[in-house]
Amino acid sequence: MKLPQRQKLLLGAATLVFMAHLVVAGVATPSLRLTLLGDAFPCVLLILAILAARENFRSLPGILSVFWKIFAGGLAFLLLSQVYWVYYDWLRQYSAPSPIVGDSLFLLANVFFLSALALRPHSASARRDLRTRSLDFALLSLWWLSLYAYISLPWQVVLHEFAHYNPSYYLIAFAQHLVIIAALATLALRKAATWRTFYVQLMLAFILIAGGNLLLSVAIDRGWYYAGSYYDTPFLLAIYLFTAIACIGPSLQPIEDETPNRELAQSIWTARFAMLGTLSLPLIALAGLLERNVPSGVANFRLRFVFGAMFALGVLVYAKLSLLTRQLVRFVQLTRDSIANLETVQQQVAHSEKLVALGRLASGATHEISNPLTAILGYSELLSDVPSLSQEDRKNALLIQEQVRSAQGAVSSLRNTLYKNAPAEKVTIEKTPVS
């Protein structure tokens, strides 16, 4: 497969950066300079991946453009997360900075990736109803951040216990990656050829990220990790794969889904997951209240946060219901217009059928009338030729012939009107545009 020139250059640059990481990780010793350099490698790779994705959403049409925009948004949040880690490691010389900002951006990036996959870019009809899907995306984003804030955040904000915070954060990130991997596996099994290859490569990238995060968690807990080491290699390889995957974007084309109403079923399931996430927060709060050996500060923080998150989610649910109500009103109006158009069409069809029946009746009548008129004309002509006929009777016979010919002319005129080659009447059905 021939790559576009710009994306070929970006992939070459990403290859050089990744090779540089391997060399630096093999020869350098732990130091602040290595830490900052190790934090810089993923930033550079992510910039290259974003530029490669940008080439796709600038050139590709329809749902593919939307998919690559959302995917690039996920890469951008990953980049912001990595930029924060550069700042974080620099701050560690002077203070004890908080990892919350970087971790929140990382989790939010995964939500972008999930939303991009939920679009089902392989389907040609997947661009419908994006406004409702955007609200589902907002609901899912807030739910994941709420889950992170409920499980992990209080250990860092209230108690500053990194030993409790770090494992819980990596658990949430791992759960996100498992969901993404499961979604990619499902899409790969259902599709063939180019799209299957695309989804399998994406799945491999997220397997590397999930496995790399688990490796980082273990290494950090045991004091082995330092930035710029080979512990960063799985994550950097995943970002490199993102660049390579973006380079094959121009070869992807959406296809028509053979399953009827697949997009409707997909949107329904997406909405159900979003609503289940919203309804799960009270259950999570109840489970937290029943949990033992939890410090009171952590429990109070969780309870207050759940109330705030439920309010925010309620606002989003209200906005979605308002949008769905407006759509329902519009669909009802469209249905009424369609019924009115259908009634008009039915009336026109009934009128046309009546005209056809009348035409058939008139055609039969002209045929039945013509035969007797021909006979009357013939007999009147024979009568007028009789030599013994008086002058007055001959005059009456001629009058009969004149009247018969006049009647035949009227019948011929009616027949010509019925059978002349005129264009058929077209029934115009008014179409109401659907926005």
Secondary structure by P-SEA (a helix, b strand, c coil): ccccaaaaaaaaaaaaaaaaaaaaaacccccaaaaaaaaaaaaaaaaaaaaaaaaaaaccccaaaaaaaaaaaaaaaaaaaaaaaaaaaaacccccccaaaaaaaaaaaaaaaaaaaaacccccccccaaaaaaaaaaaaaaaaaaaaaacccccccccccaaaaaaaaaaaaaaaaaaaaaaaaaaaaacccaaaaaaaaaaaaaaaaaaaaaaaaaaaaacccccccccaaaaaaaaaaaaaaaaacccbbbbbbcccaaaaaaaaaaaaaaaaaaaaaaaaaaaaaacccccaaaaaaaaaaaaaaaaaaaaaaaaaaaaaaaaaaaaaaaaaaaaaaaaaaaaaaaaaaaaaaaaaaaaaaaaaaaaaaaaaaaaaaaaaacccccaaaaaaaaaaaaaaaaaaaaaaaaaaaaccccccbbbbbbbbbcc
